[in-house]
Amino acid sequence: MIHIVGHMATDHIFRVSHLPERNTSIEILDHQIFYGGGAANIAVGIAALGGEATLVTGVGGDFDGSGYDQWLALHRVGRFFYVEKESSTPRACMFTDEAEDQITFFEWGASRAFAKADPPSFDRVHMATADPSYNVLAAERARFSSFDPGQDIHKYSAEQFERLLDSIDILFANRYEAEFMGRALGHTEAELAARVPVAVFTRGGEGSRLYEDTRVTDIPAVPVKLLDPTGAGDAYRAGFLTAYQKGRPLPDCCRVGTICASFVIEQPGCQTNLPSWEQMEERYLTYFS
């Protein structure tokens, strides 16, 4: 069992021809609504793979009996909720253009509960998008912890990054996040990786890179048709953490993460096309046998 800390949100995904300039408007070509939020994506991804995960998040008065409530129940995701009856469950509005560049507007809503909550001592915890102060304390109190800063990275101070790196067992970051943290701390990517036992840096179509002690392993991406990149990183972490809990070697954990991400990008929505463990294994053998 692992606790996944961070946002649950309803995703409104918009397609546009290009991202507009300031003070201009543009036609929306497509609008779809999906279940999302970084922590929820990871928790549901782990559950789809047959693992056990508890979602630690804030929900509003609109959550009980909602479609998302039923979706989590269907996937048997555990719940550790901070309930803000007067608030709404978070909402994300993502605009993606034809070049697959994306801008996101995020309404925190009930997730603001993290700022005033005191985290318990979780045994195993992954911190995704959430309040930095909560994540720092959760990492320091846990027996095992991993962290990905996600789109809330700009909320962290250099001191909070320092405390996290001194506490966590695994760091996940994409190219932008690694560069952001590196600038904040005056580190290169390799120096950032050296601060933690394990670091995994995802690189989109270029695959991912694993730092394990003094060893560096590059994992290639899987060549599938990209329809929507939203949620690929969350699926990668769901696959990695599930394989890690099964005791797989770290390079294999990265490969499992890569395969899970390849499923998600084939369909719109972060949780629409999450694979089962059997589906993952079948594709894994095709590309990594």
N, C-alpha and C positions, 0 to 999 in steps of 0.2 A: 504494500500500500504506500502510495506517495500522495502528499497534499500539494495541490497546484494553486498558488496564490496569484490573484490578479483579476482582471476584468472579465465579466460576461456581458455581452452586448448584442443588440440586434443590428445587423449590418445592412445598410442601404448602399448597394453597389451601383454606381452610375457609369455608363459608357459615354464618352464624348470624343469628338474627332481630335481635339487638342485642348490643352489646359489654357484657359483664357488669360489675357492680360488683366491687370488691375482696372477696376471700374468699367469692365465690359461684361457682356453676357454671351452665353453660348447655348446652343440647342443640346438637350439631353437625348442621346440616341437610344438608350436602354436603361431601365431601372428595375432592379430585382432586390428582393428582401430575403436575407438569410440569417441563420443563427451564427453568432461569432463571439468575439472577445478573445484576446490572446490566451488567457488561462483556461477558459471554457473549451477553446479549440484543442488545447493540449489534453485536457482531462477527457473529453469525448474521444479524442484520437486514441488515447491509451485504452479506454474502455472498448472501443471498436476492435482493438487488437487482442482483446481478451484479458487485459491487465486490470488492476484495481487502482482507482484514483478518486480522491476527494477534492472537490472544487471549493476553494476558499475565496469568497467574493461578496460583493455587496449587491443586494437586490432591493427594488422598490416595491411600493404597494401594488404595482401592476403585475407582479410576477406570479403570485399564486393562481393556479388554474390556467395560466397562459399556455400557448403552444410550446414555449421554451421549457416551461415546467414539465410538461408531458414528455418532451424530447429527452431531457436529462433522466427522467424516470425510465424511459424506454431503454436507455443505454446503461442504466444502473450506475450512474455517477454518484458518488457520495457527496454530501452537502455539509459545509461549514459556512453558514451564511450570516452576514451582518445585514439585518433587515432595517431599511429606512422607509417607513410607511408613507411618509410625506414626499418622498422622492420617486423618481422614475428609474427603472432599470436602464443602465447606460445604452447609448445609441451611437453608432459610427456611420458617417456618411463618407464614402470613398469614391473619388472620381478618377477613372483610369482612361488614358487616351490611347490612340492607335499605336504609339511607340511603347506602350506598357508602362509609361510614367504615371505616378499616382500621387494624389494629394488626399489627405484624410482630415475630416473635421470630427472631433470626438466630444460627446456630451458625457461627462463623468457621472452625473446623477448620483445614484446610491453608492457608487464607488468611493465617494468622499468619506464614507464611513471608515475607511482604512486609516485616515489621518488621525482619528481619535481612538482607534482600537489598540489594544495591547495584545500582541500575538502570543499564543501559548508556545510551549516547547515542542514543536512537531518533531517526530522521529526522522522522517524523510520529507524534504520539502523542495519544491521548485518554485522560485519567484519569477513571475512573468510581469507584465505590465501592472503596476499598482503604485501606491504611495511609497516613495523612497524610504521614509523613516520606518514604515512598517516592514518593508523588505529587509532593511538592515538588521532590525531586531530579530526577525524571523530567522535570518541566516545565522546570527550569532548564537541563537538558542537551540538550533537544530543539531541532531547527531550527524546528518548528511544533508547538504544543500547544494543546489545548482541555481544558476541565475541567467536570465537573458533580459536586457534592459528594454527592448522593444521601443515602441514609439513614445514612451514616457522618458526616454533617456535624457532629454533636456531638463528634466526636473531634478536631476541628481547633482549634488555638489561634488567637488573633488574629494572632500573628506568622506562623503558617503561611499564613493567608489573605493576609496582606500579601505574602509571598514569591510565592505563586501569582499574585496579581493583577499583580505586577511582571514575571511571566514568560510568562503565557499569551497566546494570540492570540484565543481565543474563550471566553467564559464562558456556560455554560448553567445555569439554575436555575429551579425552580418558585417559586410565590409564597412558600411557607413557607421555602425555602432562601434566597431573596433577602432576606427579612425577618430571618432568623437571621444571615446574614453582615452585613447592614446594622447590626444591633444590636451585633455584635461589633466592628465597625470604626467605628461612629458615622456611617454613611452612609445617605442616602436611596437609593432604587432608582436614580435618575438619577445620583447621585454614584458609586454602585457601578459602574454601566455606564461612566462616564467614565474609570474606572481601566484599562479594557481596550479594544483596538481594536474588538471586536465583542462585544455581549452579547445573549443571547436568553433572555427570561423567559417560561416557559409558564404558562398561566392556566386550565388545565382547559377547561371548556365555554365560556370566554370567549376562547379562542384563545391567541395568543402575541404578544409585543412584541419587535421588533428594534431595538436601538440600534446605529447604525453612524455613527461620528464624531459629528456634530451632528444626524443625521437619526434620527427615530423612526418606525417603521412598524408598524402593528397588522395582524395576520394573523387572520382569523376562523377559528373551528373549523368542522369539517365535520359537518353534522347526520346522524349515523348512530345506530342503536340501540345503546346502551351495555349490554353484558352483563357485562364485567369490566374495570375500569380498570387492572389490574395490567400493567405493562410499557409503558404508553402513552408515557411520557417517553423510555424507551430506544428505542422505535421511532422517535420523533420525531428523536432524535439520530442514529440510523442513517440515516434518510432525508436529514437535513440534511448530514451528513458525506459521504455518497455524492454528493449533488448538488454539494456544495462542491468535491470532488475532480474533478468533471466540468467545473468552471469556471462553473457557473450563478450568476447574480446572487444576492446574499444574500436578498432577499425571496423569490425562487423557491426557495431552499434551505429557507426556513421553510415554504413551502407544500408542498414535497415531504415535509418532516417531518410536517406536519399530516396529509397524506393517509396516510402510513404508520401513524401513530398511530390513524387512524380504522379501519384494518383490524384492528389488534390488539384494540381494545376490543369488537369484535363477537363475539369468541370467548374462552372462558376460557384462561388461560395466556399467558405472554409471547412464546413463539415458535410458537404454534399456527397463527396466521393471518398470518404475515408475507408481504407482497406481493412479487412479482417487479417488476422495473422496468416491464414492459409493463402489469401490473395497476395499478401506481401511476399510470402515464401516462393510462390510460383513465379512472380516477376523477378525476385532476387536471383533465382537460379538461372533465369534467362540472361541476366547482365553480370552477375558476380559469381558464377559457378567455377 
